[in-house]
């Protein structure tokens, strides 16, 4: 089942996630102007300012979020044993989407909390404060979801030439901190959290050649690590199965 879990998660990353990202490409860039309008304060004082508004209204008034949270339900995990079935997303359901807006100090630095705006069918149906400093995805993802994806609006690109393919397998079994020699604590583009079968966490880092550096963790221990573009990722895993 370990290989099946990897394949399931990578399929989510390969198919569903790219579609979500492409659908959001026209969103506004984050700006200080949105912060200066004090929309955050208004929402904090009265959630009705933003409740029942649509996705475009939120972006127009608050700018791009720090991150977008996708809550997914993956059904019939056994179906993913068939590699051909993995090339579609029939067993993956988007339950909700959420936007995380950190609160800022007067000098535009992050404070310790954030506003989470939940959307169902792109309409705001939930507004709550969450702990930004000690962020816990389980507190805000849909209660029926077994997978949550965080897409960060601002992320760092890794230098592809600085990553030695031959040495990647030596990181297997190491803890999460061990990859800091590669990532230099830079922000990844995507994080995936799942409780399908067991708790798994994936980090996907964008690289300057438009490939991705992907690390899969199980209980903070590295169980898979690779760099590849999305089109080659599935074939890489198929070879591992065979």
C-alpha positions in Angstrom: 0.0 0.0 0.0 2.9 2.4 0.4 3.5 2.6 -3.3 -0.3 3.0 -3.9 -0.4 5.9 -1.4 2.4 7.6 -3.2 0.7 7.1 -6.6 -2.6 8.4 -5.2 -1.0 11.5 -3.8 1.1 12.3 -6.8 -2.0 11.9 -9.0 -3.8 14.5 -7.0 -0.7 16.8 -7.5 -0.5 16.0 -11.1 -4.1 16.3 -12.2 -6.4 18.1 -9.8 -3.9 20.7 -8.5 -2.7 22.0 -11.9 -6.4 22.5 -12.9 -7.1 24.5 -9.7 -4.0 26.6 -10.2 -4.9 27.4 -13.8 -8.4 28.4 -12.8 -7.0 31.1 -10.5 -4.5 32.7 -12.8 -6.5 35.8 -13.3 -6.7 36.7 -9.6 -5.3 40.0 -8.4 -1.8 40.4 -7.1 -1.4 41.1 -3.4 -0.9 44.8 -2.7 -0.5 47.2 0.2 -3.4 49.1 -1.1 -5.7 46.3 -0.1 -4.3 46.3 3.4 -4.5 50.1 3.7 -8.2 49.9 3.0 -8.5 48.2 6.4 -10.7 45.5 4.9 -9.1 43.1 7.3 -10.2 45.1 10.3 -13.7 45.5 9.0 -14.1 41.8 8.4 -12.7 41.1 11.9 -15.2 43.4 13.5 -18.2 42.3 11.3 -18.0 39.1 9.2 -21.1 40.3 7.3 -18.8 42.6 5.4 -17.6 39.6 3.4 -20.2 36.9 4.1 -22.1 35.6 1.1 -19.9 37.6 -1.3 -18.3 35.8 -4.3 -14.7 34.9 -4.9 -13.9 37.9 -7.2 -15.4 40.3 -4.6 -13.0 39.0 -2.0 -10.0 39.3 -4.2 -11.0 42.8 -5.3 -11.3 44.0 -1.8 -8.6 42.1 0.0 -6.1 41.3 -2.7 -4.6 37.8 -3.2 -4.5 35.6 -0.1 -1.3 34.3 1.5 -2.5 30.8 0.5 -5.5 29.1 -0.9 -6.7 25.9 0.8 -8.4 23.2 -1.2 -10.4 20.6 0.8 -10.7 17.3 -1.2 -12.4 14.0 -0.7 -10.7 11.0 -2.3 -13.0 8.0 -2.6 -12.3 4.4 -3.6 -8.6 4.5 -3.0 -8.3 0.9 -4.3 -9.2 2.2 -7.8 -5.9 3.9 -7.9 -4.2 0.5 -8.1 -5.1 0.6 -11.8 -2.5 3.1 -13.3 -4.8 3.8 -16.2 -7.6 5.0 -13.9 -5.1 7.4 -12.3 -5.1 9.6 -15.4 -8.5 11.1 -14.4 -9.9 12.7 -11.3 -13.3 10.9 -11.1 -12.6 9.8 -7.6 -11.5 13.3 -6.4 -14.1 15.8 -5.2 -13.5 19.4 -4.3 -15.5 20.0 -1.1 -14.5 23.6 -0.5 -11.9 26.3 -1.1 -10.6 28.7 1.5 -8.4 31.8 1.6 -5.9 32.6 4.3 -5.2 36.3 5.0 -2.5 36.9 7.7 -3.1 40.0 9.9 -0.5 42.7 9.6 1.1 45.1 12.0 1.2 48.8 11.3 4.5 48.4 9.5 3.2 45.6 7.3 4.8 42.7 9.1 2.9 39.4 9.9 1.2 39.2 13.3 0.4 35.9 15.0 -3.0 35.3 13.5 -4.9 35.2 10.3 -8.4 35.4 8.9 -9.6 32.3 7.1 -12.4 32.8 4.5 -14.1 29.6 3.4 -16.0 29.4 0.1 -18.5 26.9 -1.1 -19.1 27.1 -4.9 -17.0 30.3 -4.8 -19.4 32.0 -2.3 -18.2 32.9 1.2 -19.9 30.8 3.8 -17.4 30.9 6.7 -15.1 33.5 8.2 -13.0 32.8 11.2 -9.7 33.7 12.9 -6.9 31.1 12.9 -3.5 30.8 14.5 -1.1 31.8 11.7 2.1 31.4 13.8 1.2 27.8 14.6 -0.9 27.0 11.6 -2.8 23.7 11.8 -4.6 22.7 8.6 -6.9 20.3 10.5 -8.6 23.3 12.1 -9.8 24.8 8.9 -10.1 22.1 6.3 -13.6 20.7 5.5 -14.5 18.1 8.2 -15.3 15.6 5.5 -12.1 16.0 3.6 -9.3 13.5 3.7 -6.9 15.6 1.6 -6.1 19.3 1.9 -3.9 21.3 -0.6 -2.3 24.6 0.2 -1.3 26.7 -2.8 1.0 29.6 -1.8 0.7 32.8 -3.7 4.3 33.8 -3.1 6.8 31.1 -3.3 10.5 30.7 -4.0 12.1 28.9 -6.9 14.9 26.4 -6.3 18.1 26.4 -8.5 17.7 23.1 -10.5 21.4 22.9 -11.1 22.2 22.8 -7.3 20.1 19.6 -6.8 22.1 16.5 -7.4 19.9 13.7 -8.7 22.3 11.0 -7.6 22.3 12.1 -4.0 18.5 12.4 -3.5 17.9 8.8 -2.4 20.3 9.4 0.5 17.7 11.6 2.1 15.1 8.7 2.3 14.5 8.0 6.0 15.8 11.4 7.1 13.7 13.9 8.9 12.0 16.9 7.4 14.8 19.3 8.5 17.4 17.3 6.5 16.1 18.7 3.2 17.0 22.3 4.3 20.4 21.6 2.7 18.5 21.7 -0.6 15.6 24.1 0.0 17.5 26.6 2.2 14.2 27.0 4.1 12.6 28.6 1.0 8.8 28.6 0.6 7.3 25.7 -1.4 4.6 26.3 -4.0 2.3 23.6 -2.8 1.8 21.6 0.4 -0.5 18.5 0.6 -1.8 17.0 3.7 -3.7 13.7 3.7 -5.1 11.1 6.1 -5.8 8.5 3.3 -4.6 5.3 5.0 -2.0 7.2 7.1 -0.9 10.8 7.7 1.1 11.9 4.7 2.5 15.4 3.9 3.9 16.4 0.5 5.8 19.6 -0.3 6.3 20.6 -4.0 8.9 23.3 -4.7 9.0 25.1 -8.0 12.3 25.1 -9.7 13.8 27.6 -12.1 13.5 25.2 -15.1 9.7 24.9 -14.4 10.1 21.4 -13.0 9.2 20.5 -9.4 11.2 19.2 -6.5 8.9 16.9 -4.6 9.3 15.5 -1.1 6.8 13.1 0.6 6.8 12.8 4.4 5.3 10.1 6.6 5.3 11.1 10.3 8.0 13.7 9.4 10.2 11.0 7.8 11.1 11.3 4.1 9.6 8.3 2.2 9.9 9.7 -1.4 12.0 12.5 -3.0 12.4 13.4 -6.7 12.6 16.2 -9.1 10.6 16.0 -12.3 8.1 17.9 -14.4 4.5 16.8 -13.9 4.3 15.0 -17.3 7.2 12.7 -16.3 6.3 12.2 -12.6 3.7 9.4 -13.1 6.0 7.4 -15.4 8.8 7.8 -12.8 6.5 6.2 -10.2 5.3 3.5 -12.6 8.9 2.4 -13.0 9.3 2.2 -9.2 6.2 -0.1 -9.1 7.6 -2.3 -11.8 
